[in-house]
């Protein structure tokens, strides 16, 4: 599958972040504003200029829909001169607030924490993942943690950045923190495979697959199915940007819907090939040595990751209402999950899904993402 000739320009990492940060006021106030539409100049087509989007993670299968939006021209036809996708890992909160990016693919915990702790003027306007991908990963012949109660008396490896979300899992299931031994780990699941911990806080779409592909029988205790359901890979923006650019964001989300529809309708083999192209381009441009840190993209793991994330994206609600929609029930479940982690926010504080609802009211055919 061919990749645009300007792929490397779109995939750039550190240099883009610096350049965008330096021109934050220009991008935030002009390039993405409603006044940049072609309609203001007497044409029928909108022209939204250039926007920057912060990805939550490195450019892998988590952003396959974005890669299709580039590859198949959906951003172009939506009226964007360029959509700059910036590799993570990054929650995007600081960059949204500084104006150096206009949209962040983040998560409800990061956005909710910023609102609760900093009164950050942020909103989630849609969500790719209807279920958060966190799990407590264990070995079937080791900790074999099948239920929240099985956490009692166990040693669990938890990353510092995920400590609050792990606490939410305990709180939601009435487990005292003193009944579990928590040890700090990074994102490499080797301590689990070496038997240093009984359980490991992981992603269903990432570390769980790494351990399984290494030949271990695994057990997953999914957060979403055990009292901590909240949305992730959220399209997040500032209140001001949302108020000033509703048509731009509508055009952007339509392009995203089309891109993610292709993920469901194209073959896994084709999608893996596309992801590999974008990953390799990002690795070539990375000053941080992306491939040296994460290695070459593993096609087998990428294919499994795609299938795992489809289960997080496609639910009965999205099949009925469309990709990225968030039901009232799921919004409430999300804020309840955040409360269990100590972050008190209201549904109105965290969400504004007016635009995504308008899209499907105007274009109901976009709901048909399944083949």
C-alpha positions, 0 to 999 in steps of 0.5 A, a space after each residue: 500500500 503506497 504512502 504519500 510522498 510527504 509522509 515523512 514531513 507529516 510523521 516528524 516528531 521532535 522538530 515539529 513539536 518545537 516548531 509548533 510550540 514556537 508558533 502556538 499563538 499563530 496556530 491557535 488564533 489564525 490557522 485553525 480559526 473559522 475565519 480561514 474558511 474558503 467560504 469567507 472568500 466566496 467559495 463553497 469549500 472550507 480551508 482550515 489550514 494546518 492543525 496539530 494533533 498530539 498522539 498519546 503513544 508512538 505511531 503504531 496501530 493505535 492510530 491506524 485510523 489516522 493513517 488511513 485519513 492521511 492515506 486516503 485523502 480524508 483530511 485533504 477533502 475535509 479542507 486541511 492543508 496539513 494535519 500534523 500528527 505528533 508522536 507520544 507518549 504524551 497526554 497532550 494536556 500541557 500542549 493543549 493548554 499552551 496552544 501548541 496543539 489543537 487536538 489531543 488523543 488523550 484519555 478521560 483520566 488525564 483530562 479529568 485529572 487536569 480539570 479536577 486538580 487545575 480547573 483546566 478548561 478542557 473538554 472531551 468531544 469524542 472517544 475512539 476507545 469506548 473501553 479503556 485498555 488497562 488490565 492487570 496482567 498475570 501469568 496463568 501458572 503464576 498469580 492468575 488474577 481472575 477477579 478483583 478479590 484475587 488482588 488481595 495479598 498479591 504483589 502488583 507492578 504499577 507504573 508511577 503514572 498509573 498509580 491513581 488509576 490502579 487505586 481506582 480499581 481497588 476503590 471500585 472493588 472495596 479493596 484496601 490499599 494495604 492488602 496489596 503490595 505495589 512495586 514501581 515498574 516501567 512499561 517493560 513486562 519482564 518483571 512479570 515474566 521473571 516472577 518478580 511480581 504477581 501482576 502487572 498493570 498493562 494494556 490489553 493491546 500492548 504488554 499483554 500481547 508481548 507476554 503472550 507472544 513470548 510463549 506464556 499463558 496469561 490472565 487479564 483482569 480488565 479494568 473496564 469490566 471490573 468497575 473502572 469503565 472510562 473512555 480512552 483515546 479521546 478527542 480532547 480540546 480546550 473550551 476556547 478552541 471548541 467554542 471558536 472552531 466548531 465547523 473545523 472540528 466537525 470536518 476533522 472528526 468526519 475525516 477521522 470517522 472515515 479513517 477508522 471506518 477503513 480500519 474495520 473494512 480493510 483487511 488486517 494485512 493491508 492495515 498492518 502494512 500501512 501502520 508499518 510504513 508510518 511507524 518506520 517513517 516516524 522512526 527514521 525522523 525521530 531524534 530520540 531513536 524510536 526504533 532503538 527504544 521500541 524495536 522494529 514493528 512486529 507484524 504479528 503483534 500489530 495484527 493482534 493489537 488491531 484485533 484487540 483494539 477493535 473490541 475496545 472501539 466497537 460496541 453495541 452503542 457505537 454500532 447503533 450510534 456511530 464511532 466516537 459517540 459516548 452514551 449518557 450512561 458511559 459518560 456517567 460511568 466515566 466520571 464515577 470511575 474518576 471519582 474512585 481515583 479521587 478526581 471529582 468532575 461532573 459530566 458537564 465538566 468533562 464532556 461536550 459531544 454536541 459536534 459528534 452528535 450533529 455529524 451523525 444527525 446530518 450524515 447517518 450513513 457514517 454510522 455504517 463502519 462495519 463491513 
